[in-house]
Amino acid sequence: MNAKWDACLDLTVRRFVYSSLAGAFTGLLFFRSPVTRWASVAFGAGVGIGSAYIECSHVFDDNKLAYSETTHTPAPQVGLMTLNLAFLSCLQN
């Protein structure tokens, strides 16, 4: 089997088991009804499989990013001196 598939299968199984156990523990801790406890386990399993799917899709994606960083406009950086001066001017008024 390919190394990528092997890594993704391992990741999926681990995340499924760990998040299901976390959901079971959370269900035992917070819920009294068996239905809500099983729902908590199912939610945990879904979170685990979903996060593994996203991670594996990044592994198999050749582009590595769905968006380009060239189209991303960074937010303007405000220096600490500017913030300090604005804060001090607010205090003086």
N, C-alpha and C positions, 0 to 999 in steps of 0.2 A: 504494500500500500504506500502511497505517496506520503511524504513527511508532513505536508500541509493537512492532508485528510486525517492522518494519525493525530496530529496536534489538535485539530478541531474536534475530533471524536473524544479525545481525552478531556478537553476543555468543556465540552457539552455535558459529558457524564458527571464531571466534578461539580459544575455549577448547578446541574439539575439536583444532584444529591444534597449538596450543601444548602441550597436555597429551600429545598423541600424540608430538610431538617430544621432550618430556621423558621419556616412557616409552621411546622408541627410544634416547635417549642413556643412560638408566639401564640398559637392557638390554645395550647395547654395553659399558658400563663394568663391570657386575657379573656378567653371565651368559655362558656359553660356548655353550650349546645354542641352536640357532635356534628351537626350540619355546618355550623360556623367554623368549627375546628378543621373539618375537611376542606372548607372553602379557603381557609388560611393556608393549608398545605398546597392546594391547587394554585393559589395565587403565587406562593413561593416558587413552585415548580415552573410556572409560566414566566416569572421574572428571570429565573435561571436559564431557561431555554432561550428566552428573548435576548438576554445579554450575550449568551454564547453565539447566537445567530448573528448578532451585530458584529461581534469580534471576528467571527469566521468570515463574514462578508468582507471585512477590511483585509483579512489575510489573503483572500482569493482575488480581491480587486486589484487590477494592474495599475490603475490610476492612483491608488492610495488615498485620494480625497475626492469626494463627490463635488466639491466646489473648488474653485481656483482661488489661490491667495492673492492673485493680482487684482481681482475684482473686489476684494475686501478693502474697505477704507477704514484705517484704524481711527479710533477716537483720539481727539486731541489730548495731548499729555499736559497736565497742569502741574507745575512744579510746586514743591512744598513752600517755597518762598512766596509764591502768588497766593497760596491758601492762607499762609500766616498773615500776610498783609491784608487780605480780605477779612479775616477773622478779627484782626486788631482794629480795622476801620469800623467794623460793626460794634465792637466794644466801646469805642470812643463816642459813637453817636448815641 
